[in-house]
Amino acid sequence: MAESDVVSHSARDIRLTTYVLAKYAAQDDSGHVICFDPPCTITLPPKLELNTLFAFKAFKDWLATLQHNFSLQGKEDHPFHKNPYKLKEIDVQAVTWFGTRVGFLKIQATIETDDDSEGHRQWLPGAVFLRGGSVGMLLIVQGPNDEDEKQVILTIQPRIAAGSLAFTEIPAGMLDNGNITGKAVEEIRQETSLEVVATELTNMSDLAAEQATRPDEKLQSSMYPSPGGCDEFMPIMLCQKRLSEKMMADLSGKLTGLRDEGENITCRLVKLRDLWKEGCRDGKTLVAVALYEKLKEEGSLPAFPTEMAA
């Protein structure tokens, strides 16, 4: 290890703040009290206050989900009932700020059982990137004279985490306030310039989850892109629109996105039958294809609109 690495790590340790919590009362009007059994050690980096951590929706939702599902270990038929896992520590290792509010967190959770009769302790990997939910949109459009040729709007944009400056995917956006339908309408407008109302959207993830085996665990009716290391969940919405020839032509190659937020998006139209291969690198696109095809096969989706969009 380089000497500079040692100095940097030591400097970080000096500025850490640690709390040992048996319970935490929410600093809002809800009066909600979060209890920890056993007490949980929470370590915070500089500039992050405890109330700011608990106000971060992604952290609150992750913790509530984890605690609910851990409580199920109390049932005698639970596989971990005899020696249940417990949340013992949360080390907040890094914060990404969106201005003055928390955007992302990287945490390391210590989750272990107590020692068993032979002195052995089981543990679970606890590295988590907390960012909260997103919503993905499958936008199927059709021209006035193309009854048999539906097309899908894809976006091409830089995705630095993938090392790409031209990543092809269906439109998507972060759920800042938990309003899935409202966020979908907003993202469609921002990324494609199409005007959509809530009644034109179908939550395909909800339709599929309603037919799935219902586990006792509390989880979102959504796709989890990377549950091994990230809390992100993503419901997939469907929007079907009939457009004029001019609107169809305008969409292809259209430049969109919020430049002041670093977005640089180009729209692309692809045939619906080719979507599986054109979007093969994007997990949410493949999920959208699967949901659309199976729900359509079962007759669970609304018919394609006959009226032209204004």
ABEGO torsion letter per residue (X at the ends): XBAAAAAAAAAAAAABBBBBBABBBBBBAAGBBBBBOBBBBBBBBBGBBAAAAAABAAAAAAAAAAAAAAAAAABAABAAAABBBBBABBBBABBBBBEABBABBBBBBBBBBBBBAAGBBBBBBABBBBAEBBBBBBBBBBBAABAABBBBBBBBBBBAAAGBABBBBBBBBBBAAGBAAAAAAAAAAAAAGBBBBAAABBBAAAAAAAABBBBABBBBBBBBABAAABABBBBBBBBBBBBBAAAAAAABGBBBEBAAAGBBBBBBBBBAAAAAAAAAABAAAAAAAAAAAAAAAAGABBBBBABBBX
